[in-house]
Amino acid sequence: MSEKLKCDLVMRGGITSGIVYPRAIAELAKTYDFCSIGGTSAGAIAAAGTAAAALGRRKGVEPDPFQDQIATLPRKLGTKVKGKTTLERLFQPQQQTRALFRVLMSSLGHATKVATFWSVVGSLLWNYRIYALAGALAVFLPVLLISLLVGLGSTWWLVLGLALSVALIAAAAASAHGVYRDVTRALPDNLYGLCSGSSNNVADSAGILPLTDWLNDLFQHLAGRDRDDEPVTFGDLWDNGNSPEAARNIELVLMTTNVTRGVSQRFPFLEGSWGRLFFKEDEFAKLFPESVLTQICRDSEQRRKLEDQTDWAKYEESVDTEGYRPLPRPADLPIVLGARMSLSFPFLLSAVPLYAANFEAPTTDDGKFPLQRCWFSDGGLTSNFPLHFFDSPLPSRPTFGINLIPHDVEASEIDVVEGFDEEAPKLERVSGVGIEGVNAQEVKPKEPEKDWTMVWMPSQNSSGISSAARFTKIEGVSGFFSAMFDTARNWADTELMAMPGYRERVVHVKLTEKEGGLNLNMGGDVIEEVGDRGERAGELLAKRYAHPGADGKLTDPQTGKEVVLTWDNHRWIRYRATMAAVEDVARRFRSTWQDEEGRHAPWDRYDALLGREDGEMPTSYPFGTKKQRDFALSTTAAFVDFVARWSTPDQTFDRGKNSSQGRSPRPKPALRMMPLGSNDPRAERPNGADTPIGPDKGTV
């Protein structure tokens, strides 16, 4: 068997929309080995499962976990057990939130808004029947008593009907009060979620485990382990001696949101500049099965033993850590913990509490700073499609993205956008997916038995720009506020999806209003159909970026035409776009450095700041050695002189008004300073940890 190609993969969040991913992953796995995998929420589940299966494949698990277990997941999740699909049964509420959960479920799967309304009312009255009965009787009994005492004669039926109507309203109001009590009391007590996700491996009446316990079982089996074996950790995936600095065989990065501090954070590297993190064992016992909790607690103690004891002693002199355990080292964290912290969909699944020192708070009686609870919730709150994961100026392997979009989004093959498209042929659409309009024509799929109408991927360099920023249909006040919320959390991901070097490696899968999302009670046939869509998406990605045959050509499985957006085409786009952005930064740097117009006055120019004597202000961040200082002086001068020689119209990476005149791909990217997003030590050096830094070890 020929050696597989290598790829990275990033997947979007979307609760039950994640049923798209298993067959897409299995299809990609036929051609590729996965090196780096990332995702958010449901995408985090898929990413962790992919990483576990990749580990199983490396360890020789037979049969292939991708084809034996992952590919069959949609069918298994769609199988009905005692009247409900396995997918629906994964979401198991706690006793105190069960009534609230049933009311939520009653709102799903109805054909009309009227049907939804009456279903919710009926569920409300039944699940909060004690409140409803009390409210109804509080109105009906006094009216009945007065009627009997006064004697209403022939009008008794009119009064009785009016009393029953008012009693029904009172019953609904009283039930709503019961909902209010559960929302304000039971929900916070259950860590702000209807479902904790774990029952310590106690299955429901149908034999189905709750979500977190089920995921732990899945990850264990994919990696070739049993439930009670040690949980798969990030260090197991790395297979590098658990060294955060060394190269990693399998990289897994999951997005989560620290809502207490208002930042997104990447798992497993959560600490760094935000400080050390701690957990409470009793809280984690509600969220994870015993086998996972046991390892987390053991490795928490191991961290204390392995790290600098003097450093820990100093920390505990100033911070009150009594009753808390430190989070284990990144390599020791179970992947199920990362998946769970990323998929904590607000109010459906409990948030995960961790604790960090608050150095702004008043100290305790013994003069120590307190640990304050940090709520970690759905990663999709800050980045629902982290396509920037594993990004590189010049990638050595493709990073595929799988995006989920509403079914009514129109995706065109050619963007008719002034200034963006210089090489556009006529406007086309793919199997009904594209925009109806000028010169539109149907493109016949190569294999007509396969349904491609809900799967789309750009096939020309110019397409996919406006399709990323879709036109959202806004209906009514609720639709407007929903669109605002969606924009607030997704605008950065959406803009990135339109960039050259990004848009051509993303496949878009459409879902109807009754598919994915909060539709926990989808039927098995719907789950199977959405799973098939994922298989088409995986096939499209795999074939578009495959190694060409002897004739140097690839055939698009969707259109039957020759593939234009090949891997080589993508690499060329990345080079052109990157160099144009680097050039822009270089020219701006030189202009400010030279300050030929004297805009810095009365302050010294930057070259004078670099050339100041040792000990001269400012004294912060000095060069460590004379060799480092000499390197900075000579290299900066050479860089500025080099850029100064770019003086003719042809000495540029971005020339002319269109691509045929030498213009770089559009929209043009800009290089900006931004946080690393985690405390991953490999992200701090240009070449990761493969290039040692320090005396006699080379320099960067």
N, C-alpha and C positions, 0 to 999 in steps of 0.2 A: 504494500500500500504506500502511495506517495506521501511525503511529508506534508502536513497541513500548513496553510498560510496562517499568519497571526493577525489578530485584530483586537481592538478595544470596543466596548459597548456601553452606551448610556441610555437609560430608559426613563420616561416621564412618569410622574405620579398620576393617580386617578382612582383610588380605592379598588372597586371590583373590575375596573377597566384593565387591570393587570392580567386578566385572562387572555389578552392579546399575546402576551409575551412568550409563554412556554413553547409554542410551536415555532415562533420566530427564532427563538434561541436554538431549538433543536435543528432547524433548517440551516442556520449559520454554522452550527457545530459540525455539519457534514464537510464543510470546506475549511473552517478556521479553528484554531486553538485560541481561547480567550486569555488575554494577558492582563488587561485592566478593565474592571467592570464597575460601573457606578450607576446610581439612581436615587430617586426620591419616592417616599411613600410606597405605593404599589410597585413602582420601579425599583425601590430598594429591596423588596421581597424577591423580585425577579433577579436582581443583581446578586444578592446573597446566594440564591439557589444556583445561579450560573457559576459562581465562584466555587461552591461546594461540589458541583458536578465536575468542574474543571479539575479540582483536587482529586476527586474520585477517579477521573480518567487518568491523571498522572500516576496515581497509585495502582492502576491496573484493575479497577473495579469492572467486573463483567456481570451481565451485559452492559454495554455503554450506557451510563446513567442519563445521558442526554436523550437517547432514543428510547430507552426502556422506561424511564421515569418522568422526565420533564415533558417529552412529547405527548404523553398520555394524560397529563394533568387536566386539560379541559374536559375530557370525557369523565374522569374521576370526580371532578368538582361538579359536573352537571348531573351526576347520578343521584336519583331521588332515594332517600332513606326515610321511611315513615312519613311520607308526604312532603318532605322538604329536600332541596338539593343539598349536597355536601357543602357547597359554597355558602349557602344561607346558614347552615348549622355551625359554621366556624365562628359566627358572631353570637356569642352566648353571654347575655347580660347577667349581672349579679342579682341576688334576690331583691335588694333595695332599689334597683333601677329597672326591674323587669316590666313593670306597668308602663313606664315611660318609653321603653324600647318597643313594646307592642304598639303603642300609639304611633311611633315613628314608622314601624313596618306597615301599619294600616294605610299610610299615605302613598305607598309604592305600588306601581304596576296597574293603575287604572286608566281607562281609555279617555275619560273626560274629567274636567275640574269638578263638575257637579258630583260625579261618582266618588272622586277623591274626598270631597268635603263631607259627604254623608258617611263614608267609610271611617274617616277620622272621628266624626261625632259619635258614631256607634262604638268605636273602640274606646274613645274617651269615657263614655258613659259606663261601658262594661268593665274596663280595667280600673276605673276609679268609682266603682259602683257604691261603695260605702259613702263616699262624698256625695255622689249623685243622689242616692236615696235620702240622705240627710237633708240636702238642699231642697229636693222635691217635697218631702214631708213637711219641712219648715214652712212652705207656702201653702200646700194643698190642705193639710189638716186644719189650720185656722179657718180657711174658707169653708170647708166642709162643716165644721162645727157651727159657724155663724149661720150657714144656710139651714141647718137643722133647727137652730134656736129661733130664727126669724120666720122661717117658713116662706119659701119663694114661689110656691104654687107651680103654675105652668112654665115659669121661666127657669126652673131649676136646671134644666139641661144646658141652657145658655151660660149660666154661672159655672156649672160644672166644667163645660168645655173651656171657658176662659181660665178657670183655675188650673186645669190640666196643662194648658198652653204655658201659663206663667210658671207652673211647677217644672215643666220641661226646660224652660230657660234657666230656672234656678238650679236645676240638676246639672246643666252644662256649666254654669258659672261655678258651682261648687266643685265640679270635676276639674275645671281649669285651676281652681285654687289648689287642688291636690297636685296637679302638674307643677304649679309654681313652687310648692313645698319640696317636691322631688328635685326640681332644677336647682333650687337654692340650698338644699341640705344634702340630699342623697348623692347628687352628682359630685359636689366637692369632696364628700366623704369617700367616693369611689375614684378619687384622683382625677376628677373632671372628665369622666368618661362613663358611658353606659356599660361598656364591656371592658374588663381588665385584661382579657386575652388569655388568662391562665386559670386553671383549676388544679394545678399540680398533677397533671396527667390523669385527672378523673374525667372520663368521657360522659357525654349526655346519654339520654335514654336510647338514642339510636347508635351509640358506640362511636360518636365523633368527638374528637378533642376540640377544645377552643383554640382560637387562631394561633396564639404564641406557642402553645404546646404542640400543635400540629406542625407549625413551621420548624420547630426544633427537631421533631421526628423526621421531617422531610430533609432538612439540611444534613442530619446525621446519616440517613440512608443514602443520600446522593454521594456523600464522601466515603461510603463503605463502612459506616459505624452503626452500632446499635444505640437505642434510646439512652441507655444507662451508661454508655461510654462517655469519656470526657467530651464535652461539646467542642465543635470545630471552632478554632480561634483564628484571629487574623495572623498570628504567628505561624499557624499550620499552613495557611495559604502562602505566606511569604517563603517558608522553607529555607530560611537563611540564618538559622541560629537565633531567631527572635531579635535580631538587631535592627532597630528602626533606620539605621544609616545605610545598611547594606542593600544591594539589589534584591528585588523581590520577584519570585516566580509568578505569583498571582496577586494582583493589586485589587483591593476592594475598597471603594470610597462611597460613603453614604451620607446624604445631606439630612441634617436635622436642624431644628430651630429652637434656640434658647429664648423663649418668649419673655422670660423675666428680665433679661438683659437686652432684648431687642436685636439679636444678631443671629445670623445663620452660622452653623458650625459643622465641620466635617468629621465624621466618624471614620477611623478610630482616634484621630489626633484632636482631642477636644480641649486640651488644657493650654499650655503655653502662656501667652500674655493675659489670658482671662483667669489665670490662677488654677490652683489644684482643685480637683473635684472629689466629693465624698458622697456616700450613699448610706441609707439606713436599711439594715437587714430586714426589718419587719415590713417596710414598704416594698422592697424588691420581692419579698415572699408572696405578695399579692399579684405580681406581674410575671413571674418566671417559675418554671417547674424546679423541683428540689435539686435535680442534677445540675442545672445551670447555676442556681444560687450557690450551691456548695462550692463549685469551682470558682465563682466570682469571689466568694469570701476567702477561700484558700489563697488565691492569687493576690488578693488585697493584702493579706498578711505577708506574703512573699515579697511584695513590693517594699514593704517597710523594712524587711531584712536586707534586701539587695541594694537599696539606695542609701545615700550618705546619711549615717545616723546623726552626725552633728547638725546637718542641715535640717533633718526632721525635728530634732530637739529644739533648735532655734524657732522653727515654725510653730511648734506646739507651745512654746513659751508665750507667743503673742496671739494665737488663735485657739478658741475653745472647740476642740475636736472630740470631746467626751461623748460617747454614744454613736459616733460616726465611723465609717470605714472608708479609707481612701480607695478611689477607683483603681483597679489594676492597671498595669502598664499596657500601652496600646497593643503589644504583641499578644497579651494574655486575655484580651477581651473576646468573648464569644461573638460570632457573627450574628447570632440571633438577637443579642442585645442591641447591636447596631441597627438591624432591620426593624426591631420593635420601636426604637427611639425615632426612627425616620417615618414610620407609618402611623403615628399616633394621631389619626384624623380627629380634629377637634370635636369633642362631645360624643363621638361614636366609640373611640378607644381611649382608655385612660392615658393621660400624660405621664411621662417618666420623670420623677423628681430626683435631682442631684443637688448637691450643696457646695457653695463656694464662700470663701471668707469675704465679708463686707467690711473693708477697711475705712468706709465712710460712716459706718454706724457707731453709736455709742458703745463703749466697752462694757463687758459684764462686771460684776462686783469684784472679781479677781483681776480686773484690768486686761482681759483678753477680748479680742474682736470676735463677734459671733459668726457662725456659719449661717448663710441665708439660703433658703430653698430656691432652686432654679428649675422652673418647669420646662421640660423639653417636649416639644410637640411636633406635629407634621412638618417635615422638611419642605413640603410644597408651599408653606406660608411665605418662604423667602426665595426659593428657587425650585420650581416644580419640574424643570427640565434642564439640569445642569450640564448643558452641552459643552461647557468650557472645561469640564474635567478632562485631564490627561492631554490638554492642548499642548502643542509644540509648534514653534515657528516653521520647522521643516520636519514633518512627521515621518517616522520610519515604518509605520503601519497605520491602516485606517482606523479611525474612531467612529463607529456607526452610531447613529441616533435613531430611536424609534419614538415618534411623536403621536399623540392621540388628539384628534380634532372632532368637532361636531359634524354630523352627517351632512348638514346643509352648507358647509364651507365649500366654496368653489376654488379649485386649484388649477391654475392655467399653466399650459406648457410654455407660453411666451408672455413675458411681462411687457405690456404696452406702457412703459413708463419713460417719459422723456429723459434722455441722458444716461439711462441705465443700460440700454441694449443697443449694441453697435453691430451685432452679427445676426439679428433676428430673422429667421425665415417666417413663413406665414404662421398665423396663430393656429395651434392645434389643441386638441384635448384628448385625454386618454380614457377610452371606454366610458364616456359620459361623466368623467370626474371634473373636467375642466370648465372653463367659462364659455357659455354660449355667446357667439359673436361673430365678428368679421372674419371671413375666410375660415371659419371653423370646419373641421372635418373629423369624422370618427376614425380612430386608429384601431384596426382589427388586432386583437391579441393573437399571439402565435398559437396558443393553446385555448381554443374557444370554450372548452369545458371548465376552465378555471375562471372564477368570478373575480375580476380585478376592479370592479366599480367602486369599491370602498377602500382601495389602497392606491396611493399615489406617491411618486418620487420625481423630482425634476429630471429631465432627460437632455436639457440644453443648458449651456453656461448662463444663459440669460434668464432662465425660468426660476421660479421659486422665491422671487423677491417680494412682490406684493402679496403672494399667497401666505407668507409667514404672518404678516399683519393682516389677518382676515377681517372681513366686515361682520361684526357680531350683530345678530338680530336682537333688537331691544324692544320688548313689549311690556309696557306698564312700568310702574314704579319699582316693583320687585326686580324686573329685568334690568332696569337702569342701575340699581344698586349692586346687583350681581355682576354686571359688566364692570362697574367701578372696582369692585373687590378683585375680580379676575385680572384687571389691568394693573392694579397696584402690586400684585405679587408676581405677575408674569411678564411685565414689560421688558425687563432686561433679557430674559430668555428669548422673547419674541424678536427683539432687535438683533440678537446674536444669530438667530436662525436665518436671517435674511442676508448675512454677510457671505462674501465669496470665501470658499474654503470651509464653509459650514453648511450652507443650504443644500449643496449637492450630495451630502453624505447622510441626509435625514430622510427617512421614509415616513409618510403620514398615513395613519390608519383612522378611518372614519367610524364613529359610533353614533347610533341613534339615541334619542332621549330615553329609550327603554333599555339601553345597553350600557353596562359599566357604571361608573360613578357610584351613587348610593343605591342602585338597583340590586339590593342584596338578594332579592327573591326572583332573579331571572330564571327562566326555565332551562332545562338541560339542552333543548334544541338551540336556544339563543346562545348559550355558553359555547356549544360546539361550533356554531356558525362564526362567532367572534374568534374562536381559536383558529379556525380555518383561515381567517383574515390575517392572523399573525403569521401563519405559514407562508402566505403569499408575500408578506412584507419581508420575511427572512430570505425567501428565494430571490426577491428583487435585489436586496443588498448584496447577497452572496454572488450573484451572477454579474452584477454591474462592476464589481471590484475584483473579480477573479483574474487569474493569470491567463492572458490570451493564448489561443492555440498556435499552431505552426504558421497560420496565415496572419497572425498578429491581430485578429479581430475577435470581438465578443458579440453575441447576439442577445438582445434584451428579451427576457422571457415574457414581458408584458406586451410589447409591441411587435416583436419579431424583427425589429430593425437592428442595425449595428449600433453598439453602445458608443456614445460620444463621451460621457462623463466617466472615463476609466480612472484607475488608480494613478496612472501617469499624468492624466489631465488634472487630477486633483493636486498632485504634488507640484505641478507647474503653476497652478493658481496660487497655492500657498506661497511659493517662492516669489511670484510677482507681487502679491498683496503684501507680504511681509517686508520685502525690500522697499516698496513704496512707502510703507509706514515708517521703517527705519530711517529712510532718507529724510522724511519730514521732520522727525525728531532731531536728526543730525544737523539739518539746516537751522532749525530753531535754536539748538544748543550753541552752534557757532555764532549766530547773530547776537545772542545774549552774552556769550562769553567775550566776544570782541568788543561789544558796546561801542561801535564806531560812531554812534550818534550821541554818546555821552548821557544816556538816559539814567545811568546809575548814580550820577553826581547828586549829593556830595559824597556818596559812599564809594569805596574802592571797587575797581573792576574785579571780576571773578579770578582772573589770572593773578592779580595782586594778592587775593585772598589765599590762593593755592601756594604762592611763593613766599608767604610770610615766614619769619624766623621762628625757630622752636621757642615755645613759651609765650609767644605773642598771642594776644586775644584774637579770636576765641580759642580756648584750649580744649574744648570737648572733642571727642572722637578723633584723637590724634592718630597718625600713622604709627604702627607699632615699631618699625625699624627704619633705618636710613634707606635700605634697599626698597622698601615699600614706597617710601616718599619719592625716591628717585624714579621709580616706575610710574607713579602717578604724574609727576612733572613731565617726564619725557613722552609718555603715552598720550596725555591730554594735548600737549603741544602738537604732536604728530597727527592726532585725530583732527584737530581744528585746521591745521594746514592742509590735510588731505581733503576735507570737505570744501575748503576754500578753492580748490582746483576744479570743482564741479562748476564750471563757468559758462559752458556753451549749452545751447538748447538741447543737444543730444546727450549731454552728460546728466542723465536723470533716469529714474525708473518709472516716471509718470509723465509721459509726454503726449501732447496733442489733445484733440477733442473726442476721439473715439479709439476703440481698440486697434483698429488698423493703422493708426498713427503712433501707436506706442503707449496708449493710456493703460494704466493698471486696472484690475478688476474693480467694479463698483457694486454696492456702496463701498467707498474707500474706508478701510479701518484706521483707527488711531491708536497709538501706543500711549498708555496712561499708567501712572503709578497706582497700585491697588494692593490691598492686603493679600497675603498668601491664602487666607481662608482656613488655615489650620497650623498646628505647630509641627507638621511633618518635617523632620530634619533634612530629608532628601530634597525638599523644595527650597531650601535656603542656599543651595549652591548650583551654579549653572549646569554642572555635570552630575548632580546628585552626590552620593557618597563614593562614587567610583573613582573620583579624583581626590585623593587625600589632601588636606590643607595643613600647612605647618612647616616648621623647620625641617629641611632635608626630605620633604615629602612632596615637593612641587608646589606651585602656586596657581591660583586662578585669577 
